[in-house]
Amino acid sequence: MVKKRKELPKGHVTIKVGERGDVKERIQVPVMYLNHPLFGELLKKAEDEYGFSQKGAIIIPCPLKHFKYVQGLIHTQNSLHHHLPLCFRS
């Protein structure tokens, strides 16, 4: 049986998360996360681990639980920024 991959939502990228030797989890994240400083730290860790010669999806070498925590922080910060203009309306 061949698994069908979910269609990638517009504005998202698929990455793989997991430590070396572990099965990697495929996760879809918004492209705008790539510019976030916390995500930048994860990308730096990937660069240190794999260099720039990595082929295919970006692999973030960290425990899935840690990645989900960072993802939650980024989501919360982005949600707050989107609602700030509403606070200043008269």
DARA-V582976 format. One record per backbone hydrogen bond with DSSP energy under -0.5 kcal/mol. CO is the residue of the C=O (numbers start at 1). NH is the residue of the N-H. Records with the same first field share a line. If there is no record, write none. Layout:
CO=NH / NH
This chain:
9=12
11=31
13=29
14=58
15=27
16=60
17=25
19=22
25=17
27=15 / 29
29=13
30=33
31=34
32=35
33=36
36=40
37=41
38=42
39=43
40=44
41=45
42=46
43=47
44=48
45=49
46=50 / 51
47=51
50=53
58=16 / 60
59=61
60=18 / 62
63=67
64=68
65=69
66=70
67=71
68=72
69=73
70=74
71=75
72=76
73=77
74=78
75=79
76=80
77=81
78=82
79=83
80=84
81=85
83=86 / 87
84=87 / 88
85=88
86=89
